Amino acid sequence: MTQVEKWMIKYEEVIDFIETNKRNPSKHRIEEHLMLNWILC
């Protein structure tokens, strides 16, 4: 798997999260930290 493919998978996970939860990942929820960190990088 290439870096671009890995990046696209993470991107799709974030988009799915936002669409499902109607919000961005929270810095106050531990289970969402990795996703939030990925967005902020």
Secondary structure, DSSP 8 states (H G I E B T S, - for coil): --HHHHHHHHHHHHHHHHHHHTS---TT-GGGHHHHHHHH-
